[in-house]
Amino acid sequence: MENNGVEQIIYDKPQKSYVVTLLLSFFLGFLGIHRFYTGYIVIGIVQLLTLGGCGIWSLIDYIMLVANKYQDSDGRELANYSKNLAIGSLIVVVLLMLICTCTASL
């Protein structure tokens, strides 16, 4: 059977979920748990030991997730990306930052 010059890649593992990765990054990003989930074990250990690079690394990962630029260790996009969920989670983060800033100044 001919495939018309299109190469198909068959993976034995299912794609990682965007929603699960986003939630892990949001709640446990400073521990690098989302990196373990997506197959980046070594980077996950480094993030765990450095508390997400003192938060900077976690923030960069979160922004990459919201922008849909994050891939699993096999180079595949995460399954079930939702732009509405990404924007909603970004709004929640901004609101939480504003609340923390306002309460810290009291």
C-alpha positions as CSV (number, residue, x, y, z in Angstrom):
1,M,0.0,0.0,0.0
2,E,1.4,3.4,-1.0
3,N,1.3,6.4,1.4
4,N,1.8,9.1,-1.3
5,G,5.2,10.2,0.2
6,V,3.8,11.0,3.6
7,E,5.7,9.4,6.4
8,Q,3.7,8.2,9.3
9,I,5.2,8.0,12.8
10,I,3.5,5.6,15.2
11,Y,4.1,6.2,18.9
12,D,3.6,3.5,21.5
13,K,2.8,6.1,24.2
14,P,-0.3,8.4,24.2
15,Q,0.0,12.1,24.0
16,K,0.3,13.9,27.3
17,S,-2.7,16.0,28.3
18,Y,-2.5,19.8,28.1
19,V,-5.0,20.3,30.9
20,V,-3.1,18.0,33.3
21,T,0.2,19.6,32.4
22,L,-1.2,23.1,32.9
23,L,-2.7,22.2,36.3
24,L,0.5,20.6,37.4
25,S,2.5,23.6,36.3
26,F,0.1,26.0,38.1
27,F,0.0,24.2,41.4
28,L,3.3,22.3,41.6
29,G,5.5,24.1,39.0
30,F,8.0,25.2,41.6
31,L,8.7,21.5,42.2
32,G,9.0,20.6,38.5
33,I,6.2,18.0,38.7
34,H,4.9,18.9,35.2
35,R,8.4,18.1,33.8
36,F,8.2,14.6,35.3
37,Y,4.8,14.2,33.8
38,T,5.9,15.2,30.3
39,G,9.0,13.0,30.3
40,Y,11.7,15.4,31.2
41,I,13.0,13.5,34.2
42,V,16.5,15.2,34.5
43,I,15.1,18.7,34.1
44,G,12.4,17.8,36.6
45,I,15.0,16.7,39.2
46,V,16.9,20.0,38.6
47,Q,13.7,22.0,39.0
48,L,12.9,20.0,42.2
49,L,16.3,20.8,43.7
50,T,16.2,24.5,42.8
51,L,12.5,25.1,43.5
52,G,11.8,25.8,39.9
53,G,14.9,28.0,39.5
54,C,13.7,30.2,42.3
55,G,10.3,30.5,40.5
56,I,11.8,32.0,37.3
57,W,11.9,28.6,35.5
58,S,8.4,27.7,36.6
59,L,7.1,31.0,35.3
60,I,8.8,30.5,31.9
61,D,7.3,27.0,31.6
62,Y,3.9,28.3,32.5
63,I,4.1,31.0,29.8
64,M,5.2,28.4,27.3
65,L,2.2,26.3,28.2
66,V,-0.3,29.2,27.9
67,A,1.3,30.1,24.5
68,N,1.1,26.4,23.4
69,K,4.8,26.2,22.8
70,Y,5.4,23.4,25.3
71,Q,6.1,19.8,24.0
72,D,6.6,16.5,25.7
73,S,10.0,14.7,25.7
74,D,9.1,13.0,22.4
75,G,8.7,16.4,20.7
76,R,4.9,16.1,20.4
77,E,2.4,18.8,21.2
78,L,0.2,18.3,24.2
79,A,-3.2,16.8,23.6
80,N,-6.5,18.8,23.8
81,Y,-5.0,22.4,23.9
82,S,-7.7,24.9,24.8
83,K,-7.1,28.5,24.1
84,N,-10.0,29.6,26.4
85,L,-8.5,27.5,29.3
86,A,-5.1,29.1,28.6
87,I,-6.4,32.6,28.7
88,G,-8.6,31.9,31.7
89,S,-5.6,30.5,33.7
90,L,-3.5,33.4,32.7
91,I,-6.2,35.8,34.0
92,V,-6.3,33.9,37.3
93,V,-2.5,34.2,37.7
94,V,-2.6,37.9,37.0
95,L,-5.5,38.4,39.5
96,L,-3.6,36.4,42.2
97,M,-0.5,38.5,41.7
98,L,-2.5,41.7,42.0
99,I,-4.2,40.4,45.2
100,C,-0.8,39.4,46.7
101,T,0.7,42.8,45.8
102,C,-2.3,44.7,47.3
103,T,-2.3,42.8,50.5
104,A,1.4,43.0,50.9
105,S,1.3,46.8,50.8
106,L,-1.3,46.9,53.7
